[in-house]
Amino acid sequence: MTDATQTSFETTTITLNPVGCADCFWKIDNGLKELSGIQDVQYDMGKVTFEITYDPRKINRSRIIKIIEDMGYRLKGKHYQTVGVFEGIRLAFQRSRAQKKAKRT
């Protein structure tokens, strides 16, 4: 007999464009683990992948990707618009605010 309150977690693998250093992996790892609904995060620095186990009742894959992008990282194979210097600075400030907001939630 299965317990109706038992949580069914999902796992997704996300591949990023090359990441600068081990600190970047640590930042993404810890940033995701602070979110409600994230059960586990494992990463492979060689393949630049993150395997994320999460509770789909609390968070979904699209939201996880948005949070990673808001931290300033890019997904491999996804096209991103190129911006000028001033627009880049504005977007960096937006990401910084988004990171602070994500930590509060």
N, C-alpha and C positions, 0 to 999 in steps of 0.2 A: 504494500500500500504506500503510495507516495504522498508526501506532505504537500498540501496546496500552497503553503507559505514558502516552500523551497524555491530559492532563486535560481533561475536558469541564466548563467552568464554566457556571453558571446565573446569570441576572440577575433580580432582583426589584425592584419599586418599592414603597416604603412611604411613605404619606402620614400626616403627623402633625397633631395639633391645632396651632394657632398656637404658635410657639416664640418665647421672649422676645427674643432678640438674636442677633447674628452669633456671639458667643462660644458660644452654645448649639449652633449648627450645627457650629462648630469642635470642640466637645467630643464630639459624637456622631460626627462624621467621624473624628477621631483615635482615639476609643475603639474604633470598629469596625475601623479599619485595624490595630490592635494584635492583633486576634484571629487565631488560626490558621485558615486557610481563606478569609479575606477577600482577594480579589484587587484590588478597586477600589471606591471609594465616590465618588459624585458627588451633589451636592445642588443643589436649586433653592430659594433662599430665598423667592421670590415665590409658588411653589406649595406650599411646605413639604413637598417630597418628597425622598426619598433613593433613588437608584438604586444598588443594591448587587450587585456581581458576586462570586460565591463558589464555592468548591469543595464540592459537595454530599457528598463523601466525608468532609469534615472538619467541616462545620457545615451546619445547615439553616435555612430561613426562620423556623420557630417559635423557634429558639434566638436568632436575630438579633433578632426582635421582643422576646423576653423580656429580652435585654440592653438594648435601647433603653428598655423600660419600667422596668427596674431602675435606669437612669440618671435616671429621674424624668419621662420624656416619655410622652405619650399618643398613641395612634393615632387618626386621624380615623375617626369612625363606630363606634368600639368603645365599649360601655357600661362605665363604671368605677363601682365602689361609692364613694359619698361617705362620708368618715370624719370624725370629730371631731378636735379639735386634738391631743389626746394620742396618739391612734392615728396621726395624720399624722406626728407627731414620731418615733414608733416605726418607722413605715414608712420615714421618711427615713434613720434610722440603718441599717436593713436594706439600703436601696439603696446607702448609702455602703460598707458592708461588701461588698456584691456587686460594686461597681465595683472595689474593691481586689483582690478575688479574681479578677475577670475580667482584670485587668492582669497577674496572676501566671501566668495560663494561656496 
